[in-house]
Amino acid sequence: MRNVNSNMESVRDRLSGEAKRCFDPDTDSRDAEKFSEAPPNKTSFSALLRKLSKDRNSIFLLMMLYVLQGIPLGLSASVPMLLQAKKVGYKQQAMFSFVSWPFSIKLIWAPIVDTVYSRSFGRRKSWVVPLQYCIGTFMISLSYMVNDLLGDQQTPPSILVLTFMFFMLHFFTATQDIAVDGWALTMLSRENVGYASTCNTVGQTAGYFLGFTIFMALESKEFCNAYLRWEPQETGLLDLQTFLFFWGLVFIVVTTGILFFKSENRERHAEEKDGVLMGYRLLLQVLKLPAVQCYALGILTSKIAFAAMDSVTGLKLIEAGLPKENIALMAVPLLPLQVLLPLLISHFTAGPRPLDVFFKAYIPRMLFGVVFAAILYWTVRLGTSGTGELPLYYYAVILVVFCVHQVFVCSMFVAAMAFHARVSDPAIGGTYITLLNTVMNLAGTWSGTLALWMVDSLSFKDCEGVTDYELDCDTLQELQVKANIHRVIYRTQHSLGSKIPFNESIRLVAQIDCLYDSLLANDDFRHT
């Protein structure tokens, strides 16, 4: 077993030196020469390709692993869109947002992933292979029940069960992410390790695109009837059940290939295997470093400014009348941008000061909150005037806004990932880089969940004609209550042979015992 003090000395020196270079503008520029593995800013494209060619197989494998990792993330982003179409309330959306929390708390079990493994099987393969088999099997199993969990016109969605199932899917994916991030530090040569963040960004973006945009388009009957069919039908080409089943099989097939055809580079981690307690002790020591504490505090509060913009805008646009499949399809022209941007940005983040890009993109991204608020207001006005159909120029404007916004989002993400890869010590790579990535993920997760939870409290809505009841028309059940109240009023008026004031009708209805409970049970109330 290695001596933890020597490990900590290496960790402390590495992080302190990197943090100083990234935060202190007066650092001697000659220090940059120490980062010989960083690509020079003026490297030609042909020279870059030659340098990457030595790791082309490893880069391809990393990209594939990150693409698979992005599939569950994209599917989890699709579910809120499906729920919003079913008039689920924002507090229920906030509950479902907890599915993304495993990526923000994976630091808790990261030392286990980093220290418990089979040396004969491979330090990272010991986790990647079984975890991906678990993900594939879980997705196939979930496919048989997901349609029932989403509910239908008569049955409301089972939000609690849905949240638990997708939380577990994210738990397996987050644990796989720990192992893959650690594997990237040893799979790539030292001169190319800075491009691990590029593989992460491009791969996850492609996977997210498949799990969100492609699924939402193929699930939409409107899109399929308009562009993919000769004769209209009542459903899309596939549903969530079919999509989950297919990608579960893909996970199993790809993992089988990794099991038999990919071996780890063991020369880069010839150290003795540490125990779990040693890993947690090492993690605690890293957390005590002043540079880490300063960085964590800044990052954890950095995304408060983007919380509502990132978590609520899409749902509010659907509520305002923008079809959910159109929101997903706007990612199609964004995909080339999302793929190319990390490649371009990594040219500036692979040097000794990657966080410079992060800081420069922060203020413009924050100002986009005002832009999205204006777009939401514009969407509501367009939807309430005329036919309700959104014109083509609306989509052109919103697409341009999304493209410019994506530049700043991607710049901040790639810069942060490059910084994490730069300062992480391969000796404890999985735990170290996971600590930094966890802080980044947690910054967006806690603020996004809080923003969703507060939407209902900060919104003012009334059901027209039923002001005597505290209904905000956010949920399907409350809309059913409104419809049944009007049905009772109509029947009451019809039985009396004359029309009576609306408020008088409400008071008459309220005399029926257990009115609210009966209204929620349509069949029982209709019989009464």
N, C-alpha and C positions, 0 to 999 in steps of 0.2 A: 504493500500500500504506500502510495506517495505521501510525502510529508505535506500536510495541509498548509503549513506556514510558507513553504516554498511556492506552493500553488498560489496562495494569496498574495505573495510578493509580486509574482508575475502578473496576476490579475490587476492589482492596484497600480503597478507601474504602467501597464498597458492602457487602462482606462484613463488614468490621470493624464498621461501624455496626450492621448487622443482628445480628451475633453478640452485640454488647454489649447490644442491646435484649432479645435472647432469653435471655441467661444472667445478666445483672446485674439483680437485683431492685431496686436503688436508682436505676435509670435514671429520669430525670425523665419523668413521665407525659406532659408536654407534647410529648415527642418523638413520641408516637403520632399527633399531628395531622399530622405530615409524611407519613403513609401515607394520603393522601387517596383512594387507589384501593381501600383495604380497606373492605369493607362494615361499617358500624357494627353493633355487637352488637344494637342495638334496632331495626334496620330491619324494617319490616313486610313481610309476605309479598307483598302486592300491589306494594309499592315494589321489592322484590327482583325480582319478575317483570318489571316495567317496565324495570329496569336490564339484565336479562339478555336482554330481547327484541331489543335492538340487535345481539346476537351469536348469535341463535337458530340461524341456518344454520351458523355456525362451530361452535357447541356440538354440534349434531347430527352434523356431519362428524367432530369429534373423538371423540364417543361411538362412532360407527360404526367408526372406525379402532381404537379401544381394544377394542371388542367382538371384532373380527377378531383382534386381537393376543392376546386371551384364549383363543381356540379352541385353538391349539397348546399353550398352557400347560395347559389342562384335559385335553387328550389325553395329554400327558406325565404328568399325575398319574393317569390311568386305567391306564396300562401297568403300574406297580408293583402295582396291585390285581390285574390279570390274571396277573402273574407270581407273586404270592403264592398265588393259587389253584392254581398249578402247582407249589407247594412249592419255589420258588426260595430259596436261602439269602440271609441278610441281607448278606453281603459282595457277592453279586451285585447285590442291591438298591442297595448303596452305589455299585457301579460304574455302575449306570444313573442314579443321582442326579447324575452328572456332566453329564447333558444340560442341566441348568439353569444350568451355570456361565457360558455366554455372557452372560447378564444380569449376571453379577458381574465379568466381565473386559472388558466392552464399552468401557470407558474406553480400552483400548489402541488401538482404531481410531476412537474418537469424533472426534478432531481431523480425521481424513480426511473423515468425513461432514459435519463443520461447515465445512470450508474448500474442498472440491472439489465444484463444482457448475456447472451451466450457467445463466448469468444469464438467458438468453432463456426457458429452460424453467421456471425457478424454483428457488430455493435448496433448498427442502425436497422439492418434487416431483421433483427430479432423483434423489432417493434413494427416496422413498416409492413411486413408480410402478414402477420396475424391481424393487425388492425385493418388493413384493407380487405381482408377476407371477412372481418366482422362488419365493415361498412356495407360490402356487397350483400351479405346475407341479411343484414338489417333492412336495407332498402327493399329487397325482394319481399321480406315478411311484411313491411309497412305497406307495400303496394296492395295487399289483400284487404286492408282495413281503412285506407285513407279516404276513400269516397264516402264511407259511412261517417267518418269523423268530420268531414266537411259539411255534412248535413244536406238538406234539400229544402224545397218550398214548405214542407210541413215540419221538418225537424231542424232546430237550430244547430249550428256547429258545436262540437265538443271541444271548446277552446282549451280546457285544462289538459285533456288527453293529447290533443294535437301538440300542445306546448311541450309536454313530457316526451313524446316520441321524437320530435325534431330536436329537442334538447339533447337527447341521447345520441342522435345522429351527429350533431355538432360536437358532442363530447369525443366520439371516436375520431372525427375529422381533426379536431384540435390536437388530440394526442398524436395522430399521424403527422401533423404539422411540426410538432416538436422534433420528432425523429428525422423528418425530411430536412428541416432547417439545419439540424446538427450534421446530417449527412452531407449537405451542400458544402460545408466548410472543409471536408476532407475529400469529397468527390472531385471538386475542381482544384486545379493547380493554384498555388498561392498568388500568382500574377493575375489569375482570372477570378479569384474568389469574390471580388467586388461585383461581378456580374450575376451573383446568386440572387441579388434583389431584383435584377431584370427578369430572370427566369421566374421568380415568384410573381412579379407583377403581370407579366405577359401571360403566364400559365393560368393564374387565377382569373384574370380578365376573360380569357377564352372560355374557361370552364363556367364562369359566372354567366357569360353570354349564352352558352348552351342551356344552362339550367334555368335562366330567367327569360331572355328574349325569345329564343327559339321555342321554348315550352309555351310561353304565353301566346305566341302567334299560332302555333299548331293547336292549342287548346281552344282558341276563339273560333266559334262557328262563323262569326261575321267575316273574319279574315280568310278563313278557309273557303267559305262560299264565294267570296269576292275574287280570290286570286288562285285558288288551288282546285276548284271543283267546277264541273260543267253544270251539275244540278245541285241546288241548295239542300242542305240537310240540317237537322236540329242540333247537331253536336259538332265539335271540332274533330280534327283527324285523330287526336289522342287525348287522353285525360291524365291526371296526375298518377293514377294507378299504373298505366302503361309505361309512362316515362320513368317512374321509380324502378319498375321491374327491369326495363331495358338497361339502365345504367348500373343496376345491381349486378347484372350479368357481365357488363364491361369491366367493372371493378374486379370480379373474380378472375376473368380471363387475363387481364393485364398483370394482376398480382401473381398468377401462376407463371407467367413469363419471367417476371423479376426473380421469382423463387429459383428457377432453374438456369437462367441465363445471365444473371448479374451477380458479380462477386464484389465484395468491398475492398477498398484499398487500405490494407491493414498497416502499411508502413507509416502512415501519418498519425496513428494513435496506438503506438506500441506500449503505452504506459500501462501499469497495473490497474486492474479494475477496482474502483472505490466502492465502498458500501453506501447504502442509501442515507444513513445518518451523516456520513461524511459529505454527501452531496447537499443535504439540507444545511449543514454547518457552513459549507462553502458558499451557498446561496445567501445565508444570513450575513456572512462577511462582506459579500458583494453589496448587499443592501445597505450596509453601514458606511460605504464609501460616500464621502460628501458629494462627489461629482454625480454619482448615481441618484442620490436623493434630490439634488438640485434639478437634474434632468427629469426625473419622475414627476416632481411637483409642477414643473412647467408644462410637461406634456399632458398630465391628467386634467389640467384646467384649460388647455389650449382649444379644445373642441366645443366648449360651451357656446361659443359664438356661432357654431355651425349646427347645433343640435336640432333645432326646429327645421332648419333648411334641409338637412339631410334625411330626417326621419319622417317628417310630416308632409312635405311638399307634394310628393307623389300621391299620397292618399287624399289630400285636399283637392288635387287636380281631378282625380276620379270623382270625388264628391261634387265638384263643380261641373261635371259633364264630359270630361275628357275620357274616352274609352280606354280601359286598362290595356287592351292589346296595342293601342296606338302609343301609349307610354313605353311599352316594351319594345315596339318596333323602332322607336327613335334611337334605340341603342345600336341599330344596324349601321347607320352611317358613322356612329361614334366608335364602332369597333376598330376600324383601321387607325383611328386617332389614338385609341387606348393601347393598341399594340405598338405603334410607332413611337409614341411619346416616351415610354420608358427607355427605349433604345437611344433616343436623342438626349433625354435628360441624364441618363447614366454617363454620358460623355462628360457632364459637368459635375456629377456627384461621386465619380470614382477617384477624385483627388483627395487631398488631406483635409478639406473643409466642406464636407457634403451638406452640412446643415445651413450653409449660406443660402442655398436654393430654397430650403424650407422657410426661412425667415422672409425671404423676398416674396414668396407666394402667399404668405399668411393674410396680409391686409387686403389684397384684391379678392381673395376667396371670402373673407368676412363681409365685404361690401356687396357680395352677390346675394346676401340675405334680403337686402332692399329690392334687388332686381326680381327675385323670385316672388316676393310679396306683391310687386306690381303685376307680374304675370298672372298670379292667382286672381287678383282683382279683375284683370282684363278678361280672364277666362270666364268668370262669373257673369260679367257684363255681356260678353258675346253669347253665352248660353241662354240668357234671359231675354235676349232681343232677337227678333226675327224667327227663323225656323229652329234655332238651337244647334244647327250644324256649324261646326267650327270651320272657318275658311282656310284655304291653302296657305295664305300669307301668315296666318297664325302659327301653323306648323313650321314654316320657314324661320320665323322669328325665334320661336322657342328652341329650334334645333341649333341655331347660331349661338344662343345663350348657353345651351347645354355644352356645346363644343368648347367655348371659351372657359366656362366653369371647369370643365374636365382638365384643361391644361394646368390649372392651379391645384386641383385635387391630386392629380398624378404627380406633379412636381413635389408636393409635400410628402406623398407616400414614398416615392422612390428615394428621395433624399433621406428620409428617416430610416428606411430599410438599408440603404448603403452605409449610413452611420453605424447602425447596429452590427452589420457584417464586419465593418472596419474595426470596431473596438472589441469584438468578441474573441475570447481566447479559445482556440480549438480544443484545448485540454478539457474544458468544460463547456464546449460549444453549444450543445443542446440547451443546457440550463441558462447559460449566459445570454444567448441571443433570444431565448424565449422570455427571459425577464424583461428585456427591452421591448420586444414585440408585444408582450402582455400589457405593458404600460400604455403603449400606443393604442392597442385595441380597447382597453378599459376606458380610455379617454372618450372614445366615441360611444361606447356601449352604455355607460351609466347616464351620460347626458341625453342620449337618444331615448332611452326608456323613460326618463323623467319628463322629457318633452312630450312624448305620447300620452303619458299619464295625466298631464296638466291640460291637454287640449280641451277635454270636456268641461273642466272647471273654468277655463278662460273663454269658452265659447258661449254665445247667447243665441238660442234657437227656440222657437215655439211651433207647436202643431196648430195650424190655423183651425179655429172653430172649437178647440178643446182646451181653452185657457184655464178652465177650472181644475185641470189635472196637470200634475208636474211631469209632462212628457216632453222630451226633447227631440223625438223622432229619429234618434240616432240608430236604434236597434230595430231589427225585424219584428220583435215581439211588441214594441211600442207602436210601430206602424199598424200591426194587427189590432191593437187596442183601439187606435183611432178609427180604423175601418169598422170595427164592431160597434163602437159608440154611435157612429153615423147610421149603422144598420138598425140599431135599437130605436134611435130617434125616428127613423123613417117608419118603422113598424108601429111605433107608438102613435105617430101622427095619423097613419093610415087607419088604425083601429078606432081613433077618436073621431075620424071623419072630417077633421079640419086641421089646419096648420096651427101650431102653437109656437111661442118664442123658443129660440134655441136654449137659452139658460133654463127655462122652465122644463124643457125636455131633459136636460142634464140632471136637474134635481129629482125628476121623476125616476130616471134611470138609477140614480144613486140610492134610492130607497130599496133596491133589490139587494138582498143579503149577499155579502162576499162578492160585490160587483167586480172588483179588480181581478180576483182570482178566477172568477167565472169568465171574464173577458179573455184571459190568457188561454183558457181551455175552450176553444171555439165550439167544439161539438157539444160539450155540456151546456154552454150558454145558449146555443141555438135551440137546444131541446127545452131549456127553461123558458 
